[in-house]
């Protein structure tokens, strides 16, 4: 092996800190020690990993390539470390949970607060991920469970249906639609819209609704997540659509969310189909499923 773990650790710290002194501070070691190890590493490899420029270290193309290969390894090491903590510390329950970004705006924080009232020592690591990554994390056993608006139809994933969530039209408070108590997609088609990428679940839902009308709205901006869509609406770039409880969450006082008639989406609790939950994880999971019903 050309480089040992310590050499890789020092290299990564320099890449992150951009200076030898910063790397030394990150690693809690002396600056000369970092400099010596970097020099030795470059001599051993026979290449330069950094160029010195105005007191900073700028990675060479070789250094950039090494860093790209190294980062996923460190991610797995961090995951392993977290797993070891979960195994060896029985006094505090530690969970790894994932959800789609729109659910992380309000629903999941609200839900975690409710459950932690009953399990106050539980510690939660929440990942906000797109649907395809949630399926990947679950199938690899990297998270305990997840919440999402879809059933991934994966042999290793069990999707348990939960509450049915409506869709909302999000508009500025002074918009012509703002005074309506509810709207249909037909009411929205003549207004400029902040749309979603077609591969997203909400983008597919919206496209299906407008296809049924045989009409398409004028697109102003296209985004991936509801939070970004609402921010665009706040800036006057059109109206948008979001799932209930995810659109505003009291963070956009200049916007109004109007229920869209007839449009609903099922929320799912997702877990690995072949990995048993510990008793405490199972307790947390069942409490979460129970608490979320109060939103229905």
Secondary structure, DSSP 4 states (H G I P E B T S, - for coil): --S-HHHHHHHHHHHHHSSHHHHHHHHTS-HHHHHHHHHHHHHHHTS-SEEEETTEEEE-HHHHHHHHHHHHHHHHHHHHHHHHHHHH--SS-EEEEEE-HHHHTTHHHHHHHHHHHHSTT-EEEEEE--HHHHHHHHHTT-SSEEEESS----TTEEEEEEEEEEEEEEEETTSTTTT-SEE-HHHHTTS-EEEE-TTSHHHHHHHHHHHHHT--PPEEEEESSHHHHHHHHHTTS-BEEEETTTS-TTS-TTEEEEEEEEEEEEEEEEEESSSPPPHHHHHHHHHHHHHHGGG-
